Amino acid sequence: MSPRRLSAALAQRLGHDATDGLVELLDDEKETMLNVAAERFERRLTEEISGLRVDLVRELHGMRADLFRWSFVFWIGQLATVIGVLTFIMLRHRI
């Protein structure tokens, strides 16, 4: 931050040395605040991504259980149909 960005009244009241010191302090604190904000953002982003990952794993686990259940129902239905057709064919040939 340059002394030009400070108001003229403040620069005149503080004097040249104090104005330079204030500008340096504000520049240093600006960097510190940007670093703190970036670290907080990264931490929050990591927490959110971790939460989403856990939710995704739970959802996939539930879907896999449902898929297994429906697959079992499908194969039982197919087995019953094949047995029914074979029984029908065998009974037709006896008559």
GROMACS elastic network, one bead per residue, 0.5 to 0.9 nm:
[ bonds ]
;  ai    aj funct       b0    kb
    1     4     6  0.81526   500
    1     5     6  0.65823   500
    1     6     6  0.82835   500
    1    23     6  0.57411   500
    1    24     6  0.75638   500
    1    26     6  0.74265   500
    1    27     6  0.61850   500
    2     5     6  0.55529   500
    2     6     6  0.73476   500
    2    20     6  0.81585   500
    2    23     6  0.65670   500
    2    24     6  0.88627   500
    3     6     6  0.53311   500
    3     7     6  0.81620   500
    3     8     6  0.86502   500
    3    11     6  0.72070   500
    3    16     6  0.87281   500
    3    19     6  0.66591   500
    3    20     6  0.68312   500
    3    23     6  0.67823   500
    4     7     6  0.72873   500
    4     8     6  0.77349   500
    4    11     6  0.86836   500
    5     8     6  0.86728   500
    6     9     6  0.84040   500
    6    10     6  0.67743   500
    6    11     6  0.65279   500
    6    19     6  0.83485   500
    6    23     6  0.84151   500
    7    10     6  0.53522   500
    7    11     6  0.62897   500
    7    12     6  0.86199   500
    8    11     6  0.51164   500
    8    12     6  0.60096   500
    8    13     6  0.85013   500
    9    12     6  0.51390   500
    9    13     6  0.60702   500
    9    14     6  0.85939   500
   10    13     6  0.51077   500
   10    14     6  0.60552   500
   10    15     6  0.83040   500
   10    19     6  0.80442   500
   11    14     6  0.53163   500
   11    15     6  0.57925   500
   11    16     6  0.68474   500
   11    18     6  0.81735   500
   11    19     6  0.56838   500
   12    15     6  0.53153   500
   12    16     6  0.75717   500
   12    19     6  0.85092   500
   13    19     6  0.89572   500
   14    17     6  0.78178   500
   14    18     6  0.54698   500
   14    19     6  0.59023   500
   15    18     6  0.55662   500
   15    19     6  0.59773   500
   15    20     6  0.86562   500
   16    19     6  0.51569   500
   16    20     6  0.62387   500
   16    21     6  0.86848   500
   17    20     6  0.51911   500
   17    21     6  0.62106   500
   17    22     6  0.86360   500
   18    22     6  0.60548   500
   18    23     6  0.85532   500
   19    22     6  0.50869   500
   19    23     6  0.61735   500
   19    24     6  0.86445   500
   20    23     6  0.51246   500
   20    24     6  0.62236   500
   20    25     6  0.86227   500
   21    24     6  0.51600   500
   21    25     6  0.61499   500
   21    26     6  0.86157   500
   22    25     6  0.50582   500
   22    26     6  0.61219   500
   22    27     6  0.85592   500
   23    26     6  0.51537   500
   23    27     6  0.61356   500
   23    28     6  0.86407   500
   24    27     6  0.50768   500
   24    28     6  0.61660   500
   24    29     6  0.85831   500
   25    28     6  0.51601   500
   25    29     6  0.61208   500
   25    30     6  0.84511   500
   26    29     6  0.50882   500
   26    30     6  0.59253   500
   26    31     6  0.87029   500
   27    30     6  0.50407   500
   27    31     6  0.64968   500
   27    32     6  0.88011   500
   28    31     6  0.53840   500
   28    32     6  0.64172   500
   28    33     6  0.87659   500
   29    33     6  0.59916   500
   29    34     6  0.84466   500
   30    33     6  0.51551   500
   30    34     6  0.61258   500
   30    35     6  0.86036   500
   31    34     6  0.51068   500
   31    35     6  0.61841   500
   31    36     6  0.86463   500
   32    35     6  0.51343   500
   32    36     6  0.61955   500
   32    37     6  0.85792   500
   33    36     6  0.50482   500
   33    37     6  0.60236   500
   33    38     6  0.84641   500
   34    37     6  0.50942   500
   34    38     6  0.60444   500
   34    39     6  0.85756   500
   35    38     6  0.50792   500
   35    39     6  0.61388   500
   35    40     6  0.86085   500
   36    39     6  0.51421   500
   36    40     6  0.61799   500
   36    41     6  0.85621   500
   37    40     6  0.51427   500
   37    41     6  0.61047   500
   37    42     6  0.86010   500
   38    41     6  0.50713   500
   38    42     6  0.61270   500
   38    43     6  0.85793   500
   39    42     6  0.51141   500
   39    43     6  0.61172   500
   39    44     6  0.85528   500
   40    43     6  0.50991   500
   40    44     6  0.60595   500
   40    45     6  0.84390   500
   41    44     6  0.51325   500
   41    45     6  0.59688   500
   41    46     6  0.84850   500
   42    45     6  0.50424   500
   42    46     6  0.60650   500
   42    47     6  0.86060   500
   43    46     6  0.51108   500
   43    47     6  0.62383   500
   43    48     6  0.86940   500
   44    47     6  0.50746   500
   44    48     6  0.61894   500
   44    49     6  0.86030   500
   45    48     6  0.51483   500
   45    49     6  0.61130   500
   45    50     6  0.84985   500
   46    49     6  0.51882   500
   46    50     6  0.60629   500
   46    51     6  0.85738   500
   47    50     6  0.51154   500
   47    51     6  0.61774   500
   47    52     6  0.86637   500
   48    51     6  0.50615   500
   48    52     6  0.61948   500
   48    53     6  0.85662   500
   49    52     6  0.50360   500
   49    53     6  0.60693   500
   49    54     6  0.86508   500
   50    53     6  0.50108   500
   50    54     6  0.62706   500
   50    55     6  0.86656   500
   51    54     6  0.51766   500
   51    55     6  0.62460   500
   51    56     6  0.85815   500
   52    55     6  0.50305   500
   52    56     6  0.60183   500
   52    57     6  0.85897   500
   53    56     6  0.50354   500
   53    57     6  0.61945   500
   53    58     6  0.86451   500
   54    57     6  0.51830   500
   54    58     6  0.62475   500
   54    59     6  0.86185   500
   55    58     6  0.51402   500
   55    59     6  0.61159   500
   55    60     6  0.85945   500
   56    59     6  0.50522   500
   56    60     6  0.60792   500
   56    61     6  0.84925   500
   57    60     6  0.51209   500
   57    61     6  0.60679   500
   57    62     6  0.86030   500
   58    61     6  0.50798   500
   58    62     6  0.62222   500
   58    63     6  0.86222   500
   59    62     6  0.51131   500
   59    63     6  0.61399   500
   59    64     6  0.85756   500
   60    64     6  0.60356   500
   60    65     6  0.86122   500
   61    64     6  0.51081   500
   61    65     6  0.63400   500
   61    66     6  0.87297   500
   62    65     6  0.51809   500
   62    66     6  0.62840   500
   62    67     6  0.85941   500
   63    66     6  0.50287   500
   63    67     6  0.59975   500
   63    68     6  0.85410   500
   64    68     6  0.61316   500
   64    69     6  0.85681   500
   65    68     6  0.51272   500
   65    69     6  0.61947   500
   65    70     6  0.87034   500
   66    69     6  0.50155   500
   66    70     6  0.61384   500
   66    71     6  0.83949   500
   67    70     6  0.52196   500
   67    71     6  0.59289   500
   67    72     6  0.84792   500
   68    71     6  0.50339   500
   68    72     6  0.61206   500
   68    73     6  0.86902   500
   69    72     6  0.51658   500
   69    73     6  0.63714   500
   69    74     6  0.87038   500
   70    74     6  0.60485   500
   70    75     6  0.86176   500
   71    75     6  0.61940   500
   71    76     6  0.85685   500
   72    75     6  0.52755   500
   72    76     6  0.61672   500
   72    77     6  0.85519   500
   73    76     6  0.51898   500
   73    77     6  0.61213   500
   73    78     6  0.86041   500
   74    77     6  0.50961   500
   74    78     6  0.61514   500
   74    79     6  0.86188   500
   75    79     6  0.60175   500
   75    80     6  0.84928   500
   76    79     6  0.50664   500
   76    80     6  0.61432   500
   76    81     6  0.85773   500
   77    80     6  0.51210   500
   77    81     6  0.61417   500
   77    82     6  0.86508   500
   78    81     6  0.50556   500
   78    82     6  0.61577   500
   78    83     6  0.85518   500
   79    82     6  0.51809   500
   79    83     6  0.61141   500
   79    84     6  0.84776   500
   80    83     6  0.51367   500
   80    84     6  0.60211   500
   80    85     6  0.86143   500
   81    84     6  0.50032   500
   81    85     6  0.61264   500
   81    86     6  0.85498   500
   82    85     6  0.51283   500
   82    86     6  0.60679   500
   82    87     6  0.84360   500
   83    86     6  0.51467   500
   83    87     6  0.59890   500
   83    88     6  0.84857   500
   84    87     6  0.51036   500
   84    88     6  0.60939   500
   84    89     6  0.86343   500
   85    88     6  0.50299   500
   85    89     6  0.61575   500
   85    90     6  0.85696   500
   86    89     6  0.50837   500
   86    90     6  0.60617   500
   86    91     6  0.85267   500
   87    90     6  0.51179   500
   87    91     6  0.60923   500
   87    92     6  0.85489   500
   88    91     6  0.51983   500
   88    92     6  0.61369   500
   88    93     6  0.87477   500
   89    92     6  0.51327   500
   89    93     6  0.63272   500
   89    94     6  0.88596   500
   90    93     6  0.53347   500
   90    94     6  0.65242   500
   91    94     6  0.52974   500
   91    95     6  0.66524   500
   92    95     6  0.55114   500
